[in-house]
Amino acid sequence: MGDSPDSAAIDVNGLWKIFGPKAQKVLDSDDKHLEPTALREKTGCTAAVRDVSFAVRPGEVFVVMGLSGSGKSTLVRCLTRLIEPSAGEVRIDGEDIGRASPAQLREIRRHRVSMVFQHFGLLPHRRVIDNVAYGLEVQGAAKAARHERAGEILSLVGLDGYADAYPDQLSGGMQQRVGLARALAVDPKVMLFDEPFSALDPLIRRDMQAEVIRLHREVGKTMVFITHDLSEALKLGERIAIMRAGSIVQLGTPEELVGAPADDYVADFVRDVPRSHVLTLRWICRPPEAGEPLDGPALPATTVIKDAIGLMSSSSRPVRVMDGEELAGVVDRVDMLSFLSGEDTSQSTGQDTAQSTGQDTGQDTGGARDARASA
């Protein structure tokens, strides 16, 4: 993954969580590798997290997604030992969480890691400002200092003027903002989100997703975000780990997951995603052909394909795709039409778009090559 334990904000290696009366016995045997149903029938145990390893970079938004029962919520709770792992190692900011004493663990949870849950968990008898300041109160901060900090965070999450309100006077989205503010108030290095928006109405959920993106841009916290919603994962995640039956089946950028799914399970997840909304020009550019003009407009290789359609349709010359100062390749109108027609075919038939567009590496189908030759 390219991240050493020293450079990672969170480093997870060989993590297991097995529930059941014979968990340790299963862990010490080959039975732990059985399929979930077979494992339950043979041992009465459930392997919720199976040999999971990954590293989260400082300041990264790392998303873990999967269907219900895939192990994602158990995984995030194992990171701070809200659920005790059965085996493996978790390091946060270089500190081995598994070896932490109860006192050290309390310090980590109070000062360095904050968690935002689906259920807001606000104290109904306390005002908003006191809910936000609760973590600081637990830390022992003086009332004036914690109220000052809570007021700053309320402004940050757009809740100016609500400091003296009570939770039941707020909408669901506003309550979740209070929960978010409470997590931010202690200035943690790491924030863990366990499906925080899944109970919200779609429009409020979209607003809260935008809020997380804005806050990340402004405060730059390392974030691990758990969700079962692919569109949410693609919107928020710099990298996404897809879980199935306790294991990570693919870890990569949104572009890598949509453009090169590791197996049929991941391909089925991303099947209905408009590829032109996720993939960049890097995926469809090709080497220039002999004599092809290279004086057309230029776009960065990181340009999302849908954002390049307007320029492509108005240019009679191939667009140069630039990787910094280097030419990564070119894309012309035929390339774009070939990709878009392949995308439509994939979404209507469920076939992998990569097969219908020459693997999206910039290689033309025969029809596209003939069309370019006659153009």
TACORJO-V366640 format. One record per residue. N is the residue number from 1. PSI is psi in radians with two decimals (999 if undefined). OMEGA is omega in radians with two decimals (999 if undefined). Layout:
N&PSI&OMEGA ; N&PSI&OMEGA
This chain:
1&-0.17&3.06 ; 2&0.07&3.14 ; 3&2.17&3.05 ; 4&2.77&3.11 ; 5&-0.56&-3.11 ; 6&-0.52&-3.07 ; 7&-0.15&-3.05 ; 8&2.46&3.01 ; 9&-0.68&3.06 ; 10&2.28&3.11 ; 11&2.08&-3.08 ; 12&2.25&-3.12 ; 13&2.15&3.03 ; 14&0.76&-3.06 ; 15&2.28&3.07 ; 16&2.51&2.90 ; 17&2.01&3.14 ; 18&2.19&3.09 ; 19&2.43&3.06 ; 20&2.93&-3.04 ; 21&-0.36&-3.12 ; 22&0.62&-3.01 ; 23&-0.83&-3.09 ; 24&-0.67&3.12 ; 25&-0.72&3.10 ; 26&-0.72&-3.12 ; 27&-0.59&-3.11 ; 28&0.06&-3.10 ; 29&3.00&3.08 ; 30&-0.15&3.13 ; 31&-0.47&-3.08 ; 32&-0.34&-3.14 ; 33&-0.01&3.11 ; 34&2.69&3.03 ; 35&2.66&-3.03 ; 36&-0.83&-3.11 ; 37&-0.77&-3.14 ; 38&-0.66&3.14 ; 39&-0.76&3.13 ; 40&-0.74&-3.11 ; 41&-0.64&-3.07 ; 42&-0.65&-2.98 ; 43&-0.28&-3.04 ; 44&0.17&-3.11 ; 45&2.78&3.08 ; 46&2.20&3.06 ; 47&1.68&-3.07 ; 48&-0.55&3.08 ; 49&2.20&-3.02 ; 50&1.80&2.97 ; 51&0.93&-3.07 ; 52&2.32&3.08 ; 53&2.37&3.04 ; 54&2.88&3.07 ; 55&2.42&3.11 ; 56&2.19&-3.10 ; 57&2.65&3.07 ; 58&2.29&3.12 ; 59&0.10&-3.10 ; 60&2.57&2.91 ; 61&1.90&-3.06 ; 62&2.10&-3.07 ; 63&2.34&2.99 ; 64&2.12&-3.11 ; 65&2.76&3.12 ; 66&2.96&3.12 ; 67&2.95&3.08 ; 68&2.31&-3.13 ; 69&0.06&-3.11 ; 70&-0.26&3.09 ; 71&0.05&-3.01 ; 72&-0.71&3.14 ; 73&-0.65&3.05 ; 74&-0.74&3.14 ; 75&-0.87&-3.06 ; 76&-0.54&3.10 ; 77&-0.47&3.08 ; 78&-0.41&-3.06 ; 79&-0.59&3.11 ; 80&0.27&3.09 ; 81&0.50&2.88 ; 82&-0.57&2.88 ; 83&2.27&-3.08 ; 84&2.10&3.11 ; 85&2.64&3.07 ; 86&-0.56&3.14 ; 87&2.86&3.10 ; 88&-3.13&-3.04 ; 89&2.39&3.02 ; 90&2.18&3.05 ; 91&2.29&3.05 ; 92&2.09&-3.08 ; 93&0.65&3.09 ; 94&-0.18&-3.10 ; 95&2.29&-3.13 ; 96&1.88&-3.08 ; 97&-0.60&-3.12 ; 98&-0.48&-3.13 ; 99&-0.05&-3.09 ; 100&2.41&3.06 ; 101&2.90&3.09 ; 102&-0.69&3.13 ; 103&-0.74&3.11 ; 104&-0.66&-3.14 ; 105&-0.71&3.07 ; 106&-0.71&3.13 ; 107&-0.72&3.13 ; 108&-0.80&-3.11 ; 109&-0.55&-3.10 ; 110&-0.59&-2.96 ; 111&-0.54&-2.92 ; 112&-0.42&-3.11 ; 113&2.25&3.04 ; 114&2.63&-3.10 ; 115&2.40&3.09 ; 116&2.11&-3.06 ; 117&2.92&3.07 ; 118&-0.75&3.09 ; 119&2.18&-2.90 ; 120&-0.61&3.11 ; 121&0.55&3.13 ; 122&2.62&3.11 ; 123&1.94&-2.96 ; 124&-0.44&-3.08 ; 125&0.01&-3.12 ; 126&2.55&3.08 ; 127&2.86&3.14 ; 128&-0.79&-3.08 ; 129&-0.60&3.12 ; 130&-0.54&3.02 ; 131&-0.79&-3.13 ; 132&-0.64&-3.08 ; 133&0.02&-3.00 ; 134&-0.78&3.14 ; 135&-0.65&3.10 ; 136&-0.61&3.08 ; 137&-0.75&3.10 ; 138&-0.62&3.12 ; 139&-0.27&3.13 ; 140&0.23&-3.14 ; 141&2.56&3.11 ; 142&2.67&-3.05 ; 143&-0.79&-3.11 ; 144&-0.73&-3.11 ; 145&-0.74&-3.10 ; 146&-0.59&3.08 ; 147&-0.63&3.09 ; 148&-0.80&3.12 ; 149&-0.75&3.14 ; 150&-0.67&3.10 ; 151&-0.69&3.11 ; 152&-0.73&-3.10 ; 153&-0.63&3.07 ; 154&-0.67&3.07 ; 155&-0.69&-3.11 ; 156&-0.64&-3.11 ; 157&0.20&3.04 ; 158&0.55&-3.13 ; 159&0.55&3.02 ; 160&2.39&3.09 ; 161&-0.04&-3.11 ; 162&0.20&-3.06 ; 163&-0.64&-3.06 ; 164&0.06&3.10 ; 165&2.85&3.05 ; 166&2.68&-3.05 ; 167&-0.68&-3.08 ; 168&-0.07&3.06 ; 169&-0.01&-3.07 ; 170&2.69&3.02 ; 171&2.94&3.12 ; 172&-0.75&3.14 ; 173&-0.67&3.11 ; 174&-0.66&3.08 ; 175&-0.69&3.12 ; 176&-0.55&3.04 ; 177&-0.64&3.08 ; 178&-0.75&3.09 ; 179&-0.69&3.10 ; 180&-0.74&3.12 ; 181&-0.70&3.12 ; 182&-0.70&3.12 ; 183&-0.63&-3.12 ; 184&-0.45&-2.99 ; 185&-0.57&-3.10 ; 186&0.06&3.11 ; 187&0.99&-3.09 ; 188&2.77&3.03 ; 189&-0.53&-3.06 ; 190&2.40&3.05 ; 191&2.28&3.13 ; 192&2.22&-3.11 ; 193&2.06&3.13 ; 194&1.62&-3.13 ; 195&0.95&-2.99 ; 196&-0.37&-3.02 ; 197&0.09&-3.00 ; 198&-0.38&3.14 ; 199&0.00&-3.07 ; 200&2.71&3.05 ; 201&2.65&-3.05 ; 202&-0.76&-3.10 ; 203&-0.69&3.11 ; 204&-0.66&3.12 ; 205&-0.76&3.12 ; 206&-0.72&3.12 ; 207&-0.69&-3.13 ; 208&-0.61&3.04 ; 209&-0.78&3.10 ; 210&-0.61&3.12 ; 211&-0.74&3.11 ; 212&-0.74&3.11 ; 213&-0.77&3.14 ; 214&-0.79&-3.13 ; 215&-0.69&3.11 ; 216&-0.70&3.11 ; 217&-0.62&-3.07 ; 218&-0.65&-3.05 ; 219&-0.31&2.98 ; 220&0.52&3.14 ; 221&2.64&2.93 ; 222&2.24&-3.07 ; 223&2.33&2.97 ; 224&2.11&-2.99 ; 225&2.14&3.13 ; 226&2.31&3.12 ; 227&2.74&2.99 ; 228&0.04&-3.03 ; 229&2.03&-3.07 ; 230&-0.72&-3.12 ; 231&-0.64&3.09 ; 232&-0.74&3.13 ; 233&-0.78&-3.12 ; 234&-0.57&-3.12 ; 235&-0.68&-3.00 ; 236&-0.61&-2.90 ; 237&2.31&2.91 ; 238&-0.64&2.94 ; 239&2.65&-3.08 ; 240&2.31&3.00 ; 241&2.13&3.11 ; 242&2.18&-3.11 ; 243&2.58&3.02 ; 244&2.20&3.10 ; 245&0.68&3.05 ; 246&-0.15&-3.10 ; 247&2.70&3.01 ; 248&2.09&-3.11 ; 249&-0.40&3.02 ; 250&2.45&3.09 ; 251&2.16&-3.14 ; 252&-3.10&3.06 ; 253&2.81&3.05 ; 254&-0.70&-3.14 ; 255&-0.71&3.14 ; 256&-0.68&-3.14 ; 257&-0.73&-3.12 ; 258&-0.67&-3.06 ; 259&-0.49&-3.07 ; 260&1.17&3.13 ; 261&2.45&-3.02 ; 262&-0.51&-3.12 ; 263&-3.12&-3.09 ; 264&-0.57&3.14 ; 265&-0.84&3.12 ; 266&-0.71&3.13 ; 267&-0.65&3.13 ; 268&-0.62&3.08 ; 269&-0.82&-2.97 ; 270&0.10&-3.01 ; 271&-0.70&-3.04 ; 272&0.11&3.11 ; 273&2.20&3.04 ; 274&1.92&-3.04 ; 275&-0.54&-3.14 ; 276&-0.26&3.12 ; 277&-0.15&-3.07 ; 278&-0.79&-3.09 ; 279&2.69&-3.13 ; 280&3.03&-3.14 ; 281&-0.39&3.11 ; 282&-0.51&-3.07 ; 283&-0.39&-3.07 ; 284&-0.05&3.13 ; 285&2.75&-3.09 ; 286&2.83&3.06 ; 287&2.51&3.09 ; 288&2.52&3.10 ; 289&2.82&-3.12 ; 290&2.22&3.10 ; 291&0.00&-3.13 ; 292&2.30&-3.10 ; 293&2.44&3.14 ; 294&0.59&3.13 ; 295&0.31&3.11 ; 296&3.14&3.13 ; 297&2.79&-3.11 ; 298&2.53&3.04 ; 299&2.59&3.05 ; 300&2.60&3.13 ; 301&-0.36&-3.13 ; 302&0.03&3.13 ; 303&2.21&3.09 ; 304&2.43&-2.99 ; 305&-0.77&-3.10 ; 306&-0.51&-3.13 ; 307&-0.18&-3.14 ; 308&-0.13&-3.03 ; 309&-0.74&-3.12 ; 310&-0.83&3.14 ; 311&-0.69&-3.13 ; 312&-0.73&-3.07 ; 313&-0.40&-3.09 ; 314&-0.11&-3.10 ; 315&2.28&3.08 ; 316&-0.17&-3.13 ; 317&2.71&3.12 ; 318&2.48&3.04 ; 319&2.28&3.08 ; 320&2.24&3.14 ; 321&2.02&-2.97 ; 322&2.30&2.99 ; 323&1.55&-2.98 ; 324&-2.13&3.10 ; 325&-0.09&-3.08 ; 326&2.52&3.07 ; 327&2.01&3.12 ; 328&-0.44&-3.13 ; 329&-2.95&3.12 ; 330&2.76&3.06 ; 331&2.26&3.05 ; 332&-3.09&-3.06 ; 333&-0.59&3.13 ; 334&-0.73&3.09 ; 335&-0.78&-3.11 ; 336&-0.78&3.13 ; 337&-0.68&3.11 ; 338&-0.78&3.12 ; 339&-0.83&-3.07 ; 340&-0.66&3.10 ; 341&-0.64&3.07 ; 342&-0.64&3.11 ; 343&-0.77&3.13 ; 344&-0.73&-3.14 ; 345&-0.73&-3.13 ; 346&-0.76&-3.08 ; 347&-0.49&-3.12 ; 348&-0.47&-3.09 ; 349&-0.26&-3.11 ; 350&0.10&3.11 ; 351&2.71&3.13 ; 352&2.17&-3.12 ; 353&-0.52&-3.11 ; 354&-0.58&-3.13 ; 355&-0.50&-3.06 ; 356&-0.01&3.14 ; 357&0.54&3.10 ; 358&0.65&-3.14 ; 359&0.19&3.11 ; 360&0.49&3.12 ; 361&0.04&-3.11 ; 362&-0.11&3.08 ; 363&2.38&-3.10 ; 364&2.61&2.88 ; 365&2.88&-3.12 ; 366&-0.68&-3.12 ; 367&-0.70&3.13 ; 368&-0.67&-3.13 ; 369&-0.72&3.12 ; 370&-0.69&3.13 ; 371&-0.70&-3.13 ; 372&-0.65&-3.12 ; 373&-0.58&-3.10 ; 374&-0.17&-3.09 ; 375&999&999
